[in-house]
Amino acid sequence: MIRIAKIVLLAAIAMTPVAYAAVEVIGQMTPAEPITHARISTLPIGQQRAWNVYLDKSVRLMEADKAALAAERADGTLPTPAAPPTGPSGGSGMPDNKPAAWYAGAEARHVADNIVSFQTPAGGWGKNVDRTGPVRARGEHYVPVEKLPAYAKTDMADENWSYVGTIDNNATTAELRFLARAQAAAPGAEGNAYRESFLKGIRYLLNAQFPNGGWPQIYPLQGGYHDALTFNDDALSSVVTVLAEVARRQGDYGFVPEALAAEAKIACNRAIQLILKTQVVVDGKRTIWGQQHDALTLAPAGARNFEPAALSSDESADLLIFLMKQAGHSPSVDAAVADGVAWLRAHAVHGVAFEKGPDGRKLVDKPGAGPIWSRYYDIKTGKPIFGDRDRSIRTDVNELSLERRNGYSWYNAGPAKALATYDKWVAAK
């Protein structure tokens, strides 16, 4: 068998050397590491205390969340659990762009009541929930419990306590924005519950912030890649955008106490400095960012089996736009943005499209198409890479399993918006 395989392989190389190079498996994805006291002990002495305090607080809040739910269930009665989410990712029923009068109506009040009822004791919310549904019953879990497939359980110690309190898929930030609108339409005592819930949610975000200025995907911490500094799906930028509104204390956020607003401003500044610090440098040149970075080392980190540590185009485009929105200009921000934009321009792909055909989604030649960008690029070479369920890292998207080719956005046009924004930004200086 070995001899036959070698002959076939050599023949393939001789006949189609370019195609063979394209299907090369270049490595295996390494699972992200959680935040632990053992890992914290490897940090410089001056950093260890803050991280140990952070981790211990997270553990206490997790225990308190679980104890609160257990206390509600102590009499043995359990409400009918809500059905797990079946629709697209992201919560629904929480518009923040309606006329102000709409938020004083019964429909909006019901959504706000639902939000308040499902807030965890720690102060966050779960993801992918329709907030137009019934309010939480006593003893009901804080999020619909999803039965995770086998491949998704490896990094989750307890699937019945998954994604409880998270910033993934706009969770928590969407609830906070809606509560701000709802309380503004209820300036009297009837809005107190919304204001209290909002302030508790802001304290949750402040508690969740890492000592270095970033945020995990889930808090209290749940382990695995969920403990990583998360840029994925605009998580960090969404949090900082909300905190910046709180810091300004204008409009719907005018009720926020000055002391809490000051804390929010400090948190924003720390986050911006972290963004600048985590821009990946290769051969002395700034590039872009990873989808997530290890919380302690700040190196790009993997997530799910098919999400290797890599440079990530779409998340980086969001970070660049976020940096360009910051008030004023500083040399450090200007340099980070200019270098990130230059890297994206140099790595755009033209003349191809990632589209569905009879054999599933594939990258195909399409003269005149583009630009598009690979979701992931190898950190050292800057070339597109792709991951599969078996943790293999490949250089040809068309050689992935059908399930992964069809089930993930391997190519995107998101960076085009960042490039257009940059051109306007530079012109306005």
Number of C-alpha atoms within 10 A of each C-alpha: 5 7 8 9 10 11 11 12 12 12 12 14 14 11 10 10 12 11 12 14 12 14 15 13 16 13 13 16 22 16 19 25 20 19 22 15 13 9 13 18 14 11 14 9 9 8 15 17 15 13 21 18 11 16 20 13 16 19 15 12 19 21 13 15 19 14 13 14 17 14 12 15 15 11 9 9 11 14 12 10 15 17 11 13 17 9 11 8 13 15 20 18 17 20 14 17 9 11 9 13 12 15 25 17 13 10 12 24 21 17 26 29 19 19 27 23 16 20 23 25 20 24 23 31 30 25 24 22 23 17 20 18 14 13 17 20 16 14 20 19 22 24 26 21 18 15 12 13 9 7 11 12 13 15 19 17 12 10 16 15 18 20 27 26 29 26 28 26 20 21 23 28 25 23 29 26 18 23 32 25 26 27 26 21 20 17 12 9 10 11 18 13 14 25 24 13 22 27 20 19 25 25 17 21 25 20 18 26 20 21 19 17 20 27 28 28 26 24 28 26 24 24 19 19 26 26 26 31 29 28 27 21 16 21 22 24 23 21 25 24 14 19 25 19 18 27 24 16 18 11 12 17 21 16 17 19 13 14 9 18 22 16 16 24 18 16 22 23 13 18 22 20 15 15 20 18 12 19 24 20 14 13 7 7 12 20 24 30 28 31 28 31 27 22 25 22 11 19 19 25 26 24 25 21 21 20 24 30 24 27 29 24 29 28 24 26 25 20 25 26 20 18 19 19 12 12 7 8 12 10 8 10 19 14 13 21 26 15 18 25 23 15 17 21 15 9 17 16 18 15 13 17 21 20 13 13 10 6 10 15 22 22 17 14 12 12 10 10 12 16 18 21 24 23 23 24 23 18 21 11 8 16 13 23 23 28 27 23 16 12 18 19 24 21 21 20 24 19 17 21 15 14 12 19 24 16 11 11 12 21 20 17 18 18 24 20 12 24 19 12 16 18 11 11 13 11 8 7 7
